[in-house]
Amino acid sequence: MPDNRFKIAVLSVHSSPLGQPGTGDTGGMSIYIRELTKQLVKLGHAVDIYTRVQDTVTPEIIAFAPEARQIHISAGEAADIDKLLIYPHVPDFACKVEKFRRQHSLHYNLVFSHYWLSGSAGIYLQTWWQIPHVMMFHTLGAIKNSIGIGEDEPDLRIDKEKQISHYCQRIIASTENEKAALNHYYAVPPEKISVIPCGVNMDLFQLMDKTSARQKLGLTERKIILFVGRVERLKGIDKLIQAIPFLGDLQPQLIIVGEDGNRPGEITHLEQLADHLGVADSITFTGLVDYEKLPDYYNAADVCVFPSYYESFGLVPLESMSCGTPVIATDVGDLRNIIRQSETGFVLPDSRPLLLAENIRTVLLGNGTRMADAQSIRDSIKDYGWQHIAAAVSLEFSSLLRAKANNINR
């Protein structure tokens, strides 16, 4: 390939980027890989995504864009299994990626790994292939454990994240906070970390008429509060439900879009909480919704609330704002730099129910604060379109490969 175009081996061991977002382990990371890949090939690069086989019917190779394909590698049981049970199969996964490469006479310029399981495989490949290894963790086990919500991440994950961060050639962090955390918890030199934000598909997440969106979903004219994401404790949904009684005079409808995480039972727990608070009739759990239908929900809503305890970045607020809907969120990920306070939404220090309710009320009624109109909210995040993010990532790859070539020529 030409010097400014390269062939990239992307590793996503535990999660299929072509899977349905919101199911199992398919979430923001999968969206990131899929959308970034589509833009990288538009820049002239070729991308092979390697992921683990999770069933017996998916073809070995799926081409989903020019010069982009997903390759399914058999490693362990052909089922959706717990991430920790995948780890013993990582060496086998790496060996079979190498076997596929040899069988098809492939040559890659760099390895781009996502999440610690993929990074563990990437260490093998960077050594065998003698090419740069770029790592993106998406979430860090050390941060999750410091928050203390949900089950602790195992020592294995923490140890492997530290090892990978020192073996790979470059780390892409989505926020300055993540960069600082990598330095604090794993002693990664700052110069090894590049900060490039995540993006949003602004072609999919478009403005539409609110009334039409509500009619499509069979919704009434009540004020609509929206949550989108995996239903798990880390997302702070219980705090949002506890905020609804403080808004009783407005009679809002809270719509929770998403399904239980890998540990079922959270929706049942939240339904019991809503019933206990006497607001069950004001809350709708939709379960899983097709990703392509999410714009209908964002456009139908008056406000999207994101009360999470931890996010590596925060894709949902970007999607909501791309549809022109204001966002109220806790100060996680990069949201303090995305949401313009009192203009396109509010960033809060925590998810206390009364604080959530007060800010929801402000967005719904004004209360002396005038939110920007839908088009202005959308325009405020235009630099987060995937084409801009892919261009930044491509430049990072080029810089890394130039540095490698210069070292070889010395």
N, C-alpha and C positions, 0 to 999 in steps of 0.2 A: 504494500500500500504506500501512497505518497507519504513524505516525512510528516506532514501535518494531519495525517489520518492514520488511525491505528485500530488494531483488533484487540478487543477487551474481553477477558474471561470474568464474568460476574458470578459470584458465589452467593447463593441464598439457600443454604442447606435445609433449614427447617420450615420454610414458608414459600409457597408457590406464588410468584408475582402475578401469575395469570389466574389465581384463585379469586373467589368472591370475597371482597373486603368485608370484614366483620365476622367471618367464620373461622373457628379455630384460632390459629396463629396468623391468619392473613389480615393484616391491618395497614397502618400507615407506612411501614417499611416496604411492604409489597407494592403499595401505590407509588411510593418514591421510585423504586427500581423500575417499574413498568413505564411510568411517565418519563423518567429521565432517559431511559433507553430509547424511547421513540424519538426524543429530541436529539440524542447523540447520533443516531443514524442519519438524521436530517443534516447534521454537520459533517457527514461523510465517514463516520466511524462504523465499524462492524462490531456487533455485540452478541456473544453467546452467554446465556444465563443458565447456570447449572444449579439444579435443585433436586431434592430427594424424591424418589417415587413414593406416592402416598396411596396409590390404588393399583388395580390390575388392568384398568381399561385405558388409561391415558397413554397416547402414543409417545414413543421415545423422544421424538423431536416435534416441536410445534413452532412453525414460523409465524410471527405475528406482526412483522413490519419488514420492509426491505432491509436486508443485512442484519436482521434481529431474529433470534430464535431462542426458545427455551428447550433445554436438554434435560431429560429426566434420568437420574442415576439411581440404580438399585443399591440401597445400603440399609440393611435391617428390614424389618417387617414392612410390607407394602400397605401401610395404614397410617392414619393421623395419630401419631404417638406422642407422648410427653417429651418435651425438649431434652430433658436430662437423659432419657433413654436413647436418644439419638447419639449422644456424645461418644459412646464406645464404638460407633460405626463410622466416626469421622475419618480415621485412617483408610478404611475401606472405600469411603466416598472419594477421597483424594486419589487413591490408586485407580479407581474406575474412571475418574475424570481424565487422568493421564492415559489410560488405555484408550478411551474415546479419542483423545487428541492424536495419539499415534495412528490409530486405525484410519483416521480421516486426514492425516498429514497436515494438521493445523499448527499454526504458529501464532502466539499471542504476544502483544507488546507489554501488557500489564495485567495484574489480577486485582479485581475490585471486590472486596469481601464485605458482607453485611451481617452484623450481629456476631457475637463471640464464637458461636459454633462454626460459622463460615470462616471466621478469622483463623480458627484452629486448623481447618483444611487448607486455608491460604498459605500458612507457614510452610507446609509441605511443598506446595506448588511453586512458591517463590524460590525455594531452594533448588528444586528439580529443574525449573525452567530458567533460573537465573534472570528473572525480570522483576521490576518493581512491584511491590504489594501495597495497595492503598486500602485502608481500613475505614469503615464507618460503623460505629457501635449501635447507633440509634437510641439505645438506653444503656445505662451503666448500673450494674448490680450494686456497686458501692453506694450510689445515690439512693437507690431503692431501699437499701437496708438502713440508711441514715434517716429516712422518713418514718419508718416503723409502721407502715400501713400494709396489712396483708402479711403473707408468709415471707420470711427472710430468704434472700437468694443464697444458694449454697456457696461454700468456700471455693468449690471447684470453679464456679463461674468467675469469682473475684480473681483467683489466681491466674486463670486463663486470660482474662481481660488485661491483666498487668503484663503477662508474658507477650501477648500479641502486640500490645501497644509499644513494646520495646523491640520486637523483631521486625515489624512492618516498616516500610520506608516513609509512609505518610499517613496521617489520620485526617479525615474530613469530619469536622464537628459542625453541627447545624447552628450552634449559638456560641457566644462568648462564654456563657455560663458553663457549657459543656467543656470548652477548652480549659477553663479554670479548674473544673472538677478533675479532668484527666491529669493535670499537673499536681493537684492537691492529693488525690487518692493514689495515683499510680506513678507519680514523679516523671511524667512525660515532659520533655523539654518543650516550651511553648513554640519554638521555631519549627518543630516537627508537625504542628497542628495548623491546618487551614480552616477558617470558618466560612462556610458557604451555606446559606439557608435552604430550607426545603421550598417547594413551589406548589402551584395550584393550576389545574387545567381550566383556564378561563374560557375555553371554547365550550366545555361541558357545563360549568357553573356560570350560567348567564342570568341576566335580569329577565323577569317575566311578570306579567300582571298578577298582583296578589290575589285578586278575586278569582281569576282563572285557575291559579294554583290551588286555591282552597276548594274550588268546585271539583277539580280532578281528584282531590283526596277525600271529598265528602265531608269537609269541615265546615263548622258554623262561623259566625262572625265574632265569636268570643276572642278576647286577646289570647294569642297563642305564644307560649314559651316552649322553646325547642332544645332538646339535648340530643346530640348524635355521638355515638361511640360505643365501644365495647362496655357491657354492663358488668363492672367489677368495682371493688371497694376503692381502688386507687383513683377512680374517676370522680369521687365525691358526690355521687348522685343522691345519696341519703341526705346530704346537706341541702340540696336543691329541693327535695321533697319537703323537708322541714321548713323551708321558706314559704311554701304555698299557703299555710294558714294565715300568715301575715298579710296576704294579698286577697283575703276572702271577699272584701268589698268590690274588687275588680272582677271576680269570678273568672279567672283565667283558666285556660286549658294547657296543661303541661303534656307535651308529647315526647316520649323517650324512645328514640330510634336506635335499636341495637339488640344484640342477644347476649346471653351469659358468656363469660370468658371460658377458659378451659376448666373452671371449677363451677359446675352448674349449681343453681340454687339462689343466686344473688337476686334474680328478678322476684322470686317468691318472697325473699326477705324484704325487698323494697315494697312489694304489694302489701305485705303485713304491716309495714311501717305506715304506709299511706292510709290503710284502714284504721289503724290505731289513732292517727291524727285526724281522722274524719274527712280526708280529702281524696279518697279513692275514686269518687265520681269525677274528679277534676284531672285525673291522670290516665293517660293512655300509653300502654306499652305496645309498640308496633311489632316487636321482634325484628328479625333481619329484613332489610330493605335493599333491593338491587341498587348498586352504586349509581347507575345511570338515572335512577329516580330520585336521588337525594336533592337535586335542584328544586323539585316540586315542594319538598318540605322546607327548605331554606327560604324559598320565596313566599310560602304561605305563612311563615312565622313573623311575629312582631319583634322578637329578640331571640338570639341563640345564647344559651348559658353553658359555660365550660368550667365547672368548679373543681378541676382536677388537682390532685396533690402533687403529681409529677408528670411531666411530658418532656421528651427530648426536644420537641419543637412546638407542635400544635397545629396540625393540618386542618382540623375541623373549623377553627375560626377563620382561616383563609378561605375555605370553601363558602362559609356563610357570607363573608364580606364580599366575595366575588359575585354573590347573588344579591348584594345590596342590603343585607340584613345586619343590623348592629349586633355586637357581641359583648357579653359580660363574662369575664374570665378571671381566674386567679392568676397570680404572677408566676407563671410557669413557662418553660420553653423560652421563646423569643417574643412573647405576646406584648411585653411592655414596649417593644419597638415596632410592633405591627399595628396595634390598636391605638388610635389617637384619643387620649382621655377626654371625655365629655363631648366628643365629636363623632367618632365612629363606634364608640362603646366605652366600657370601663374596665380597667385592670385593678383587681382588688388584692389586698395583702393576704387574705385568707378567705375561706368559704363559710364563715359564720352565717347561719340561716337569716338572721335579721339584716346583716349587711347585704347579703344577696337580694333579699326582698326590697330593701330600700333602693338599691340601684336598678332593680327590675322595674319598680314603680316609676323611677325617674325616666327610664327609657319609654315606658308605656304611656305616661301622662305628660312628660315634659318637665314639669315642676321647676321651671326656670332654666332648664338646660335644653337647648335645641339641637337634636341630633342632625347630622348631615343627611342629605337625601340619598336615595339608593344609588344613583349614578356616582355621586361623590364618594360614597363608601367603597364602591367597586374600584373607582379610579385610584383610591389611596393605596391599593395593593398591586397595582399593575406591574411593578418591578419584580413581583414574585411569580410571574408567568414562567412556565417550565422552560421556555426557550432561553430566558435570561439565566436561569440556574444551570442549564446544560452548558451554556457558553462558558460560565465560570468554572465548572468542573472540567471541561475540555482544556481550558487554559492551564488548570492545575496539572492535568495529566501531561500536557506538553512540556511544562516546566520540569516535571520530574524526569521525563524521558531525555530532555536536553542535558540535565545534570548527569544522568547515567552515561550518556554518550561522551560528555566531556571528560568524565573520570576514566572511561575506557581509552580515550585518545591521549591521555597524559603519559 
